[in-house]
Amino acid sequence: MKTLKDYLEQYALISLEKRDKLAGIAGENLYEIDLDAGIIRFSRDLAFPFQVLGTESDNSLTWLWAWAEEQPEIPEMLVQASLDLRHWGAQEEIREFTVPSIDLTRTDGNALAMVSTQISRANSFFRDSYEGGAAYLLIFENSIDREPSFDRASLFRHLSDLNARYDLNHRNVLLSYLQLKGLSPVEQGTLLTCELETGERLIAEFDGAGKLNVWNGERAADL
């Protein structure tokens, strides 16, 4: 049976790419969240449908799923994705998706959003920060997919960021992304090679524990 960590390794990079694609269109500045219409606006002319995933509290240091929120201003239609994820979590026996709240020392909204984006087949996710916490939203808009994919530098930056935040197997994280993108990665012992959509050649070398050691001929620690 898979764990949350397994799903995070599988989906982290592909979901971060989706987040970056959204940022490429909309930037990071939020114009308006229209709860009645279920629309998030990044400008007067740029609006996408969304679902509320959950919230992080800086005060209680907990994550709260949208389906557990007791806020009447959030319409029922906007928590359906979180309800579907609770059902999925029960089927897969992923406890973090079935309990109303989670201690942020155990996992955080970013990790849950990365897994949820793929499971929900969302096109991206968005973190809306506010005083005392943040809300995570799933965005559904196919045009986001047409934005450029990661180049080699972006892949390394996000892989490094994931390593700084979570205890993950680098090889699993990168291999899963490349396979989900249909890029036909080649494994040769400790080496993983692939041609990215950008046309760049990727050569990564890992140790026995799956930790990234060398990235295109340079020691990962030196990059």
N, C-alpha and C positions, 0 to 999 in steps of 0.2 A: 504494500500500500504506500502510495506517495505521501510525502509530507509537504508542508508549506514551503520549506526550503527547496525541495525538488521542483516545485512549480515556479518558484522565484528564479531558480537557475534556468529553467526552460523559457521563461517569458520576459525576463527583465530587460534585455537589450531590445527586443522587438517592440516592447511597450515604450521604452525610452525614445526609440526612434519615432514612434507615433507622436509622443509628446513634443519632440523637437519639430516634427512636421507641422503640428498645430502652431507652435511658436513662430515658425517661418511665415505663416500666413497672418497670424493675429498679434504677434508680439506677446509681451507679458502683461500689458495693461488691460484691465477689465473695465468695460463701459457700464454694463448692467446685467443683472440676473433677473429675469422675468419669471417668477415662480408660477404665475397664473397661466402663462403661455408655454412654460417649459422650454424657454429659449435663453441662451447665454449670448450676450452681445459684446463684441470687442470693439465695435464702432457702430455708428448709426446704420451702416450698410453691411456689416459682417455679423451674422447671427447663426447659431447652430442649436439643434435640439440637444438636450442633456438629461441625465438622470443623476440624482443625488446618491453618492456612494456611502459617505459617512463623514464624521468630523473628528478632528484631533483637539484635545483641550490642553493648553499649556498649564492650566491650574491643577487639574486632577491627574495630568499625565496619562490620559487614557484615550483610546480610540472608541468611538461609538458608531455602530452601523446605522444607516439611514432607516432601516426597518424598525429599529429600536428607539428612534427619536420620538419624543412626546411633544412635538411642535405642530400645532394645527395649521400653521401657515405653510407647511410643506404639503402640497397636494399628494394624495395617494398614488396618482399616476407617476409621480417622480421618484418613487421608491421601489418601483417594480423590479428594476435591475438588481437592487440589493436583496430583494426577496428571492429572486431567481438564484442569486449567488448563495444565499443561505441554504436553499434546497440542494444546490450543487455540492456545497460543503458537507451537508449531511450524507449525501450519496458517496462522496469520496472520503468521508471520515476526516475532514480537515477541520479540526475543532475551532480554529480561529475564525472561520466563516459562519459558525453556528451559535456562538455566544454573543450576547448583546454588546459587551464592551471588552476591551483588551488593554492590559497594561502596556504602555509604550516602551517599557524596558524589554518587553518580549518581542514585539514587532511594531512597525509604524505604518502610518497611512500610505506612505510612498510604496512600501513593499506590497501592501494589500491592493493598492491601486494598479500596480504593474501586473499582478496576477489577474485581477478583476477585468482589466482592459481586454485581455485575450479571451478569458472565459466568456465574457459578455459580448464578444465580437464588436467592441466599441472601436471607434476610429482614433480615439485619443483619450487622455485624461487631463484634468486641470486642477491645480491646487489654488484655491482662493483663500489667501491669508487675511485674517482680521485680528483685531485686538483680542488676545486670549486664546487664539487657536487658528484653525484652518478647516475649510470644507473641501472635500474632494468630489469632483464631478466627472462622470463619464460622458464623453462627447460622441455624438453619432452624426457623421457627415462624410460621405464617401469622397468628396473632393479633396479631403485632407490627404488621402492615400497617394495623390498624384505629386505631392511634394518630393524633393530629392531624398534618397536614402542616405544612410551614413557613409561618409568616406572613411578612409583608414585612420585619420587623425581623430575623428569623432568617435570611432569605435574604441580606440585606445583610451581616450579621455573618459568615456562612460564606463569602460571596464575598470579603470583605476578608481573612479568614484564609487562604484559598487563595492570594490574591494575595501575601500576605506569605511564603508557603512555596514557591510554585512560579511558574515563568514561564509563565503561561497567558493565553489570549485570553478576557477577561471576557465578551465578547458570546457567544462560542461556548459557554462554560460555562453561562451563564444561559439562553440559547436552548435548549440541549439539555435542560436540566432541565424547562423549561416544556413542551416538545414531548413528553418522556417522560411527563409528567403529564397529557397530553391537554388542555392549557389554551388552545390556539389563540392563541398570541402573534401580534401584528401588528407587522410591520416596516415602518417608514416612514423611509427615509433613515438617519439616525443614531439614530433613536428605536426603542425596543422597548417595546410596551405590552401589558398583559395583565391579566385579572382573576383573582386567586388563589382557591384553594378557600375561603379565609377571607372572601372578598367584597371584600378590599382591592384597590384599583387600583394597579397597578405601572406606572411610567413611568421607563425607564432610557435614558440617552443616552450614546453611546460615541464615541470618536474613530476615525480611520481605521484605527488598529492594533488596534481592539477593546478599548481600555482604557476602563473606566467613568469617565465625567466627572461626570454628574449623576444623582441618584437621587431621584425624585419632587420635583423642583424645587430640590433642594439640592446644592451641589457635594459630590461624594463625599469629597473630601479634608477637608471640614469636618465630616463626620458622625462 
